[in-house]
Amino acid sequence: MRDKQERIFRSAAGLFSDHGFESVSTNEIAKKAGVASGTVFRYAATKGELLLMVLNKELGQAIAAGAQRATSLPDTSAAITAMIVPILEYAVAHPENGRTYQRELLFGDPSDRYRAEGLALVLKLQNTIAERLMADAEKAGLQPDPNAALLVGNMIFGVVHLTLARPSTGAHPDRDPVTDIRNQIDAATAGYLHRLPPISPTKGS
């Protein structure tokens, strides 16, 4: 079973990457994987779930790559932007797949385990952003606010979501998405740090 699932995964990943979500059928995926059409649906009930299965792995790798980039950057905004850039790079290279993945995450079947896995990855990204904000606040002698940091992480992912949807709307075709996101991250980061009080001196120090 694991071998069949892996073959289906590789076939779906290759076909979606080469032709885009809309142009690929589940029959084509099954044929390339060397399995019966009905076998595909044992692992994913719809083509949308197949895309979630494939792009969850892409998103996980993008989050890991972004977190690694961020470790070498001392500036908070630059580090958070680095966490986001690998996601944008995939979406720019595969806009149709990126838009469909967003749609499935937002509006897919609540019982779909691949949707749940994708949402867990989004939460992981938001938590990674929040952890960096709190760590940099402490370095600056400020008292971190965990709840506010999580809200900023949520807001930044919302900015990314809207930026990824931009090509389908035709809005701001002359604007660079990375620059726009960096400017919004600058504003969010500055706002978070500005509202934090200094760390109180330890009693007896």
JODA-V382019 format. One record per pair of residues at least 12 apart in sequence whose C-alpha atoms are under 10 Angstrom apart, sorted by sequence separation. I is the first residue (numbers start at 1). GAP is how many residues later the second one is. If there is no record, write none. Layout:
BEGIN
i->I gap->GAP
i->I gap->GAP
END
This chain:
BEGIN
i->12 gap->12
i->26 gap->12
i->67 gap->12
i->69 gap->12
i->70 gap->12
i->71 gap->12
i->105 gap->12
i->133 gap->12
i->134 gap->12
i->12 gap->13
i->15 gap->13
i->16 gap->13
i->27 gap->13
i->66 gap->13
i->67 gap->13
i->69 gap->13
i->70 gap->13
i->105 gap->13
i->106 gap->13
i->131 gap->13
i->133 gap->13
i->163 gap->13
i->164 gap->13
i->12 gap->14
i->15 gap->14
i->26 gap->14
i->66 gap->14
i->67 gap->14
i->68 gap->14
i->69 gap->14
i->70 gap->14
i->101 gap->14
i->104 gap->14
i->105 gap->14
i->130 gap->14
i->134 gap->14
i->163 gap->14
i->14 gap->15
i->26 gap->15
i->66 gap->15
i->67 gap->15
i->68 gap->15
i->130 gap->15
i->131 gap->15
i->133 gap->15
i->134 gap->15
i->163 gap->15
i->12 gap->16
i->13 gap->16
i->66 gap->16
i->67 gap->16
i->69 gap->16
i->102 gap->16
i->130 gap->16
i->133 gap->16
i->134 gap->16
i->11 gap->17
i->12 gap->17
i->15 gap->17
i->65 gap->17
i->66 gap->17
i->67 gap->17
i->69 gap->17
i->101 gap->17
i->105 gap->17
i->130 gap->17
i->132 gap->17
i->133 gap->17
i->160 gap->17
i->163 gap->17
i->8 gap->18
i->11 gap->18
i->12 gap->18
i->14 gap->18
i->29 gap->18
i->65 gap->18
i->66 gap->18
i->130 gap->18
i->131 gap->18
i->160 gap->18
i->163 gap->18
i->10 gap->19
i->11 gap->19
i->63 gap->19
i->64 gap->19
i->65 gap->19
i->66 gap->19
i->67 gap->19
i->127 gap->19
i->130 gap->19
i->131 gap->19
i->133 gap->19
i->9 gap->20
i->11 gap->20
i->12 gap->20
i->26 gap->20
i->63 gap->20
i->65 gap->20
i->66 gap->20
i->129 gap->20
i->130 gap->20
i->133 gap->20
i->160 gap->20
i->8 gap->21
i->11 gap->21
i->12 gap->21
i->26 gap->21
i->29 gap->21
i->62 gap->21
i->63 gap->21
i->65 gap->21
i->66 gap->21
i->128 gap->21
i->129 gap->21
i->130 gap->21
i->132 gap->21
i->159 gap->21
i->160 gap->21
i->7 gap->22
i->8 gap->22
i->10 gap->22
i->11 gap->22
i->25 gap->22
i->62 gap->22
i->63 gap->22
i->64 gap->22
i->65 gap->22
i->127 gap->22
i->128 gap->22
i->130 gap->22
i->131 gap->22
i->159 gap->22
i->7 gap->23
i->8 gap->23
i->10 gap->23
i->11 gap->23
i->24 gap->23
i->62 gap->23
i->63 gap->23
i->126 gap->23
i->127 gap->23
i->129 gap->23
i->130 gap->23
i->8 gap->24
i->9 gap->24
i->26 gap->24
i->62 gap->24
i->63 gap->24
i->126 gap->24
i->127 gap->24
i->129 gap->24
i->130 gap->24
i->157 gap->24
i->160 gap->24
i->7 gap->25
i->8 gap->25
i->22 gap->25
i->61 gap->25
i->62 gap->25
i->126 gap->25
i->127 gap->25
i->128 gap->25
i->129 gap->25
i->156 gap->25
i->159 gap->25
i->7 gap->26
i->8 gap->26
i->21 gap->26
i->61 gap->26
i->62 gap->26
i->126 gap->26
i->127 gap->26
i->156 gap->26
i->159 gap->26
i->6 gap->27
i->7 gap->27
i->8 gap->27
i->21 gap->27
i->59 gap->27
i->60 gap->27
i->62 gap->27
i->123 gap->27
i->126 gap->27
i->127 gap->27
i->129 gap->27
i->5 gap->28
i->7 gap->28
i->58 gap->28
i->59 gap->28
i->62 gap->28
i->125 gap->28
i->126 gap->28
i->129 gap->28
i->156 gap->28
i->4 gap->29
i->21 gap->29
i->58 gap->29
i->124 gap->29
i->125 gap->29
i->126 gap->29
i->155 gap->29
i->156 gap->29
i->4 gap->30
i->5 gap->30
i->21 gap->30
i->123 gap->30
i->126 gap->30
i->155 gap->30
i->4 gap->31
i->8 gap->31
i->9 gap->31
i->59 gap->31
i->122 gap->31
i->123 gap->31
i->125 gap->31
i->126 gap->31
i->8 gap->32
i->58 gap->32
i->122 gap->32
i->125 gap->32
i->153 gap->32
i->156 gap->32
i->152 gap->33
i->155 gap->33
i->156 gap->33
i->5 gap->34
i->9 gap->34
i->16 gap->34
i->123 gap->34
i->4 gap->35
i->5 gap->35
i->8 gap->35
i->12 gap->35
i->16 gap->35
i->55 gap->35
i->122 gap->35
i->153 gap->35
i->4 gap->36
i->8 gap->36
i->152 gap->36
i->153 gap->36
i->5 gap->37
i->13 gap->37
i->17 gap->37
i->152 gap->37
i->5 gap->38
i->12 gap->38
i->13 gap->38
i->16 gap->38
i->4 gap->39
i->5 gap->39
i->12 gap->39
i->16 gap->39
i->149 gap->39
i->152 gap->39
i->13 gap->40
i->14 gap->40
i->149 gap->40
i->152 gap->40
i->1 gap->41
i->9 gap->41
i->12 gap->41
i->13 gap->41
i->84 gap->41
i->151 gap->41
i->1 gap->42
i->8 gap->42
i->9 gap->42
i->12 gap->42
i->13 gap->42
i->55 gap->42
i->83 gap->42
i->11 gap->43
i->55 gap->43
i->149 gap->43
i->9 gap->44
i->10 gap->44
i->13 gap->44
i->148 gap->44
i->149 gap->44
i->9 gap->45
i->13 gap->45
i->52 gap->45
i->56 gap->45
i->80 gap->45
i->83 gap->45
i->84 gap->45
i->148 gap->45
i->8 gap->46
i->51 gap->46
i->55 gap->46
i->83 gap->46
i->51 gap->47
i->54 gap->47
i->145 gap->47
i->148 gap->47
i->52 gap->48
i->53 gap->48
i->80 gap->48
i->81 gap->48
i->144 gap->48
i->145 gap->48
i->148 gap->48
i->51 gap->49
i->52 gap->49
i->80 gap->49
i->144 gap->49
i->51 gap->50
i->52 gap->50
i->79 gap->50
i->80 gap->50
i->143 gap->50
i->145 gap->50
i->142 gap->51
i->144 gap->51
i->145 gap->51
i->48 gap->52
i->49 gap->52
i->52 gap->52
i->80 gap->52
i->137 gap->52
i->142 gap->52
i->143 gap->52
i->144 gap->52
i->145 gap->52
i->48 gap->53
i->51 gap->53
i->52 gap->53
i->76 gap->53
i->79 gap->53
i->80 gap->53
i->140 gap->53
i->142 gap->53
i->143 gap->53
i->144 gap->53
i->79 gap->54
i->142 gap->54
i->143 gap->54
i->144 gap->54
i->48 gap->55
i->49 gap->55
i->77 gap->55
i->137 gap->55
i->141 gap->55
i->142 gap->55
i->143 gap->55
i->144 gap->55
i->48 gap->56
i->49 gap->56
i->52 gap->56
i->76 gap->56
i->77 gap->56
i->133 gap->56
i->137 gap->56
i->141 gap->56
i->142 gap->56
i->143 gap->56
i->48 gap->57
i->60 gap->57
i->76 gap->57
i->136 gap->57
i->137 gap->57
i->141 gap->57
i->142 gap->57
i->143 gap->57
i->56 gap->58
i->60 gap->58
i->63 gap->58
i->67 gap->58
i->134 gap->58
i->140 gap->58
i->141 gap->58
i->142 gap->58
i->49 gap->59
i->55 gap->59
i->56 gap->59
i->59 gap->59
i->63 gap->59
i->66 gap->59
i->70 gap->59
i->76 gap->59
i->102 gap->59
i->133 gap->59
i->134 gap->59
i->137 gap->59
i->140 gap->59
i->141 gap->59
i->48 gap->60
i->49 gap->60
i->52 gap->60
i->53 gap->60
i->54 gap->60
i->56 gap->60
i->57 gap->60
i->60 gap->60
i->76 gap->60
i->102 gap->60
i->133 gap->60
i->137 gap->60
i->138 gap->60
i->48 gap->61
i->52 gap->61
i->53 gap->61
i->56 gap->61
i->57 gap->61
i->60 gap->61
i->63 gap->61
i->64 gap->61
i->67 gap->61
i->71 gap->61
i->75 gap->61
i->76 gap->61
i->137 gap->61
i->138 gap->61
i->52 gap->62
i->53 gap->62
i->56 gap->62
i->59 gap->62
i->60 gap->62
i->63 gap->62
i->67 gap->62
i->70 gap->62
i->74 gap->62
i->99 gap->62
i->102 gap->62
i->103 gap->62
i->137 gap->62
i->49 gap->63
i->51 gap->63
i->52 gap->63
i->55 gap->63
i->56 gap->63
i->59 gap->63
i->62 gap->63
i->98 gap->63
i->102 gap->63
i->49 gap->64
i->50 gap->64
i->51 gap->64
i->52 gap->64
i->53 gap->64
i->56 gap->64
i->57 gap->64
i->60 gap->64
i->49 gap->65
i->52 gap->65
i->53 gap->65
i->56 gap->65
i->60 gap->65
i->63 gap->65
i->67 gap->65
i->99 gap->65
i->100 gap->65
i->46 gap->66
i->48 gap->66
i->49 gap->66
i->52 gap->66
i->56 gap->66
i->59 gap->66
i->98 gap->66
i->99 gap->66
i->45 gap->67
i->48 gap->67
i->98 gap->67
i->99 gap->67
i->44 gap->68
i->99 gap->68
i->44 gap->69
i->95 gap->69
i->96 gap->69
i->99 gap->69
i->44 gap->70
i->95 gap->70
i->95 gap->71
i->96 gap->71
i->84 gap->72
i->88 gap->72
i->91 gap->72
i->92 gap->72
i->95 gap->72
i->96 gap->72
i->21 gap->73
i->80 gap->73
i->84 gap->73
i->87 gap->73
i->88 gap->73
i->91 gap->73
i->95 gap->73
i->20 gap->74
i->21 gap->74
i->22 gap->74
i->91 gap->74
i->19 gap->75
i->20 gap->75
i->21 gap->75
i->22 gap->75
i->81 gap->75
i->85 gap->75
i->88 gap->75
i->92 gap->75
i->17 gap->76
i->18 gap->76
i->20 gap->76
i->21 gap->76
i->80 gap->76
i->84 gap->76
i->88 gap->76
i->17 gap->77
i->19 gap->77
i->20 gap->77
i->21 gap->77
i->87 gap->77
i->16 gap->78
i->19 gap->78
i->20 gap->78
i->21 gap->78
i->22 gap->78
i->17 gap->79
i->21 gap->79
i->16 gap->80
i->17 gap->80
i->20 gap->80
i->21 gap->80
i->16 gap->81
i->92 gap->85
i->88 gap->89
i->89 gap->89
i->88 gap->90
i->85 gap->92
i->85 gap->93
i->84 gap->94
i->82 gap->96
i->85 gap->96
i->81 gap->97
i->84 gap->97
i->85 gap->97
i->81 gap->98
i->84 gap->98
i->81 gap->100
i->82 gap->100
i->80 gap->101
i->81 gap->101
i->80 gap->102
i->81 gap->102
i->81 gap->103
i->77 gap->104
i->78 gap->104
i->81 gap->104
i->77 gap->105
i->80 gap->105
i->81 gap->105
i->77 gap->106
i->79 gap->106
i->80 gap->106
i->77 gap->107
i->78 gap->107
i->77 gap->108
i->78 gap->108
i->76 gap->109
i->77 gap->109
i->80 gap->109
i->76 gap->110
i->77 gap->110
i->77 gap->111
i->77 gap->112
i->76 gap->113
i->77 gap->113
i->76 gap->114
END
